[in-house]
Amino acid sequence: MAPVLAGSGVSAWAGGFTLTAAALALLVSLALQVGVNYANDYSDGVRGTDAVRVGPLRLVGSGVAEPRAVKRAAFACFGVAAVAGLVLVVLTGFWWLLVVGAACVLAAWYYTGGTRPYGYRGLGEVFVFVFFGLVAVSGTVLVQVGTVPWPTWPVAVGIGSLACSILVANNLRDLRGDLAVGKHTLATRLGDRGTRWFYVALVVLAAVAVVVVAAATTWWALLALAGIALLVPAVRRVLGGAQGPELIAVLKSSGTAELTYALGLAVGLLLA
């Protein structure tokens, strides 16, 4: 929801908010998010990398669901995203967005799917930043306004940074288990200390981004800093050395903060 809320705020500021396009963009975003989680559950489960797990129960890894059922669920979600995206393409006339949509689905599947998943090569955060930050926010603005005004990009950087912080918290929590099964996330490459400071750097980047947005548009955009404020306890936990299950609360706070940040941006830009 966060990138679509933030992008719709930019669209309102630019005088081009369109409810239909925003709703379709939200459907695309949600379907891709749910789809990538099913795909991740399936691929990690059949590989056996969920055998040593600290986080919540997984469908395939725990044996609760058949792998093929989870795989079908993933592709059903991708299908919903594709249909909603196609409607957006027809409404806007931006046919090249079909290529972007295909790239989104491929990125969702090959995060942990295929023979060389990029999530196992330390590239998960890069793709999350690009697709759930830059692409999702700018795409939301484009289908409503018809162009992408430059304040869109610092908004996208802020949203992308907080989306990445969720994955960083997740991979920090699973660091030992991932090392045990040979899953080479960015956290396993940076190490425990490096991953913790990377999390803090992402939060700082999101805070700086919103100040840039406010300077370029309206100081009402600083309402987004409420999301950053919510992360103060999470940052303390991360720098305090929280391990394993203790980081589940950080994961939750990171998601709540991203949504609050986006809502603050949307309200602030709408007021402008």
FENWOLIN-V892342 format. One record per residue. N is the residue number from 1. RES is the residue in three letters. NEAR is the number of other ideal C-beta (glycine too) atoms within 12 Angstrom. D_CENTER is the distance of its C-alpha to the mean C-alpha in Angstrom with 1 decimal. Layout:
BEGIN
N_RES_NEAR_D_CENTER ; N_RES_NEAR_D_CENTER
END
This chain:
BEGIN
1_MET_31_9.4 ; 2_ALA_43_8.4 ; 3_PRO_49_8.2 ; 4_VAL_45_11.2 ; 5_LEU_39_13.0 ; 6_ALA_60_12.8 ; 7_GLY_50_13.8 ; 8_SER_44_16.5 ; 9_GLY_47_17.8 ; 10_VAL_48_18.4 ; 11_SER_38_20.0 ; 12_ALA_33_22.3 ; 13_TRP_34_23.2 ; 14_ALA_29_24.1 ; 15_GLY_17_26.2 ; 16_GLY_27_24.5 ; 17_PHE_27_22.5 ; 18_THR_25_23.0 ; 19_LEU_16_22.2 ; 20_THR_19_22.5 ; 21_ALA_34_20.1 ; 22_ALA_36_17.5 ; 23_ALA_24_18.0 ; 24_LEU_34_17.7 ; 25_ALA_45_14.4 ; 26_LEU_33_13.1 ; 27_LEU_30_14.6 ; 28_VAL_44_13.1 ; 29_SER_43_9.5 ; 30_LEU_25_10.4 ; 31_ALA_32_12.5 ; 32_LEU_44_10.2 ; 33_GLN_34_7.8 ; 34_VAL_26_11.2 ; 35_GLY_36_12.6 ; 36_VAL_40_10.5 ; 37_ASN_31_11.2 ; 38_TYR_36_14.8 ; 39_ALA_38_15.0 ; 40_ASN_42_14.0 ; 41_ASP_37_16.5 ; 42_TYR_37_19.1 ; 43_SER_36_18.9 ; 44_ASP_37_18.9 ; 45_GLY_32_21.5 ; 46_VAL_27_23.9 ; 47_ARG_26_23.6 ; 48_GLY_19_24.6 ; 49_THR_31_21.9 ; 50_ASP_33_21.3 ; 51_ALA_22_25.0 ; 52_VAL_21_24.4 ; 53_ARG_28_21.6 ; 54_VAL_27_21.1 ; 55_GLY_30_18.3 ; 56_PRO_19_18.7 ; 57_LEU_15_20.7 ; 58_ARG_32_19.4 ; 59_LEU_29_21.2 ; 60_VAL_33_22.6 ; 61_GLY_29_23.1 ; 62_SER_19_25.1 ; 63_GLY_16_27.0 ; 64_VAL_16_26.2 ; 65_ALA_22_25.3 ; 66_GLU_17_26.6 ; 67_PRO_28_24.4 ; 68_ARG_16_25.3 ; 69_ALA_19_24.5 ; 70_VAL_33_20.9 ; 71_LYS_26_20.7 ; 72_ARG_19_22.2 ; 73_ALA_27_19.7 ; 74_ALA_37_16.8 ; 75_PHE_26_18.8 ; 76_ALA_19_19.8 ; 77_CYS_34_16.3 ; 78_PHE_33_15.9 ; 79_GLY_22_19.3 ; 80_VAL_27_18.3 ; 81_ALA_38_15.5 ; 82_ALA_29_18.2 ; 83_VAL_20_20.9 ; 84_ALA_32_19.0 ; 85_GLY_39_18.0 ; 86_LEU_22_21.6 ; 87_VAL_23_22.9 ; 88_LEU_35_20.9 ; 89_VAL_27_22.5 ; 90_VAL_18_25.9 ; 91_LEU_23_25.6 ; 92_THR_29_24.6 ; 93_GLY_13_26.5 ; 94_PHE_25_23.8 ; 95_TRP_15_24.6 ; 96_TRP_14_22.8 ; 97_LEU_31_19.5 ; 98_LEU_20_20.5 ; 99_VAL_15_19.9 ; 100_VAL_30_16.3 ; 101_GLY_36_15.7 ; 102_ALA_20_17.4 ; 103_ALA_22_15.3 ; 104_CYS_38_12.1 ; 105_VAL_31_14.0 ; 106_LEU_24_15.4 ; 107_ALA_35_12.3 ; 108_ALA_42_11.1 ; 109_TRP_31_14.6 ; 110_TYR_26_15.4 ; 111_TYR_40_12.7 ; 112_THR_39_15.4 ; 113_GLY_33_17.8 ; 114_GLY_20_20.9 ; 115_THR_11_23.3 ; 116_ARG_14_21.3 ; 117_PRO_31_17.6 ; 118_TYR_28_15.7 ; 119_GLY_38_13.8 ; 120_TYR_29_17.4 ; 121_ARG_23_18.2 ; 122_GLY_26_15.9 ; 123_LEU_26_13.6 ; 124_GLY_38_10.4 ; 125_GLU_38_9.0 ; 126_VAL_24_10.5 ; 127_PHE_34_9.0 ; 128_VAL_41_5.3 ; 129_PHE_34_6.9 ; 130_VAL_29_8.9 ; 131_PHE_40_7.4 ; 132_PHE_47_4.3 ; 133_GLY_43_6.7 ; 134_LEU_36_10.2 ; 135_VAL_39_10.6 ; 136_ALA_45_9.0 ; 137_VAL_49_10.8 ; 138_SER_38_13.8 ; 139_GLY_46_14.2 ; 140_THR_50_14.3 ; 141_VAL_43_16.9 ; 142_LEU_36_18.8 ; 143_VAL_45_19.5 ; 144_GLN_38_20.8 ; 145_VAL_30_22.6 ; 146_GLY_18_23.6 ; 147_THR_19_22.7 ; 148_VAL_26_20.1 ; 149_PRO_29_21.7 ; 150_TRP_19_21.0 ; 151_PRO_37_19.5 ; 152_THR_42_16.5 ; 153_TRP_25_15.6 ; 154_PRO_34_15.6 ; 155_VAL_51_13.6 ; 156_ALA_44_10.9 ; 157_VAL_36_11.4 ; 158_GLY_50_11.1 ; 159_ILE_57_7.9 ; 160_GLY_40_6.5 ; 161_SER_46_8.6 ; 162_LEU_50_7.6 ; 163_ALA_45_4.0 ; 164_CYS_38_6.4 ; 165_SER_50_8.8 ; 166_ILE_42_7.6 ; 167_LEU_42_8.0 ; 168_VAL_42_11.1 ; 169_ALA_45_12.6 ; 170_ASN_38_12.3 ; 171_ASN_43_14.0 ; 172_LEU_46_16.4 ; 173_ARG_36_17.4 ; 174_ASP_40_18.1 ; 175_LEU_34_19.6 ; 176_ARG_24_23.2 ; 177_GLY_30_22.6 ; 178_ASP_35_20.6 ; 179_LEU_19_23.5 ; 180_ALA_18_26.0 ; 181_VAL_22_24.8 ; 182_GLY_16_24.1 ; 183_LYS_35_20.3 ; 184_HIS_25_19.7 ; 185_THR_40_16.2 ; 186_LEU_34_15.8 ; 187_ALA_36_16.9 ; 188_THR_28_20.1 ; 189_ARG_22_20.8 ; 190_LEU_22_20.4 ; 191_GLY_19_22.1 ; 192_ASP_28_21.9 ; 193_ARG_16_23.0 ; 194_GLY_20_21.0 ; 195_THR_39_17.7 ; 196_ARG_33_18.6 ; 197_TRP_20_19.4 ; 198_PHE_31_16.2 ; 199_TYR_44_14.3 ; 200_VAL_31_16.9 ; 201_ALA_23_16.6 ; 202_LEU_42_12.9 ; 203_VAL_41_14.0 ; 204_VAL_22_17.1 ; 205_LEU_29_15.4 ; 206_ALA_47_13.4 ; 207_ALA_34_16.9 ; 208_VAL_21_18.7 ; 209_ALA_40_16.5 ; 210_VAL_45_17.3 ; 211_VAL_24_20.9 ; 212_VAL_25_21.0 ; 213_VAL_43_19.7 ; 214_ALA_29_22.4 ; 215_ALA_15_25.1 ; 216_ALA_23_24.4 ; 217_THR_32_24.2 ; 218_THR_25_25.3 ; 219_TRP_18_25.4 ; 220_TRP_23_24.2 ; 221_ALA_39_20.7 ; 222_LEU_29_21.2 ; 223_LEU_30_20.6 ; 224_ALA_46_17.0 ; 225_LEU_30_18.5 ; 226_ALA_25_18.8 ; 227_GLY_41_15.2 ; 228_ILE_37_16.2 ; 229_ALA_23_19.4 ; 230_LEU_30_17.7 ; 231_LEU_39_16.4 ; 232_VAL_20_20.1 ; 233_PRO_21_20.9 ; 234_ALA_38_17.8 ; 235_VAL_30_18.8 ; 236_ARG_19_22.3 ; 237_ARG_29_21.5 ; 238_VAL_36_19.6 ; 239_LEU_23_22.5 ; 240_GLY_16_25.0 ; 241_GLY_16_24.4 ; 242_ALA_28_22.8 ; 243_GLN_21_22.6 ; 244_GLY_24_21.5 ; 245_PRO_18_21.4 ; 246_GLU_21_21.6 ; 247_LEU_35_18.0 ; 248_ILE_25_16.8 ; 249_ALA_23_17.5 ; 250_VAL_42_15.4 ; 251_LEU_33_12.4 ; 252_LYS_25_13.3 ; 253_SER_33_14.0 ; 254_SER_43_10.8 ; 255_GLY_29_9.1 ; 256_THR_28_12.2 ; 257_ALA_41_12.3 ; 258_GLU_46_9.1 ; 259_LEU_28_10.6 ; 260_THR_31_14.0 ; 261_TYR_52_13.2 ; 262_ALA_47_12.1 ; 263_LEU_30_15.2 ; 264_GLY_39_17.3 ; 265_LEU_55_16.6 ; 266_ALA_38_17.3 ; 267_VAL_26_20.5 ; 268_GLY_33_21.6 ; 269_LEU_40_21.4 ; 270_LEU_26_22.9 ; 271_LEU_19_25.8 ; 272_ALA_24_26.4
END
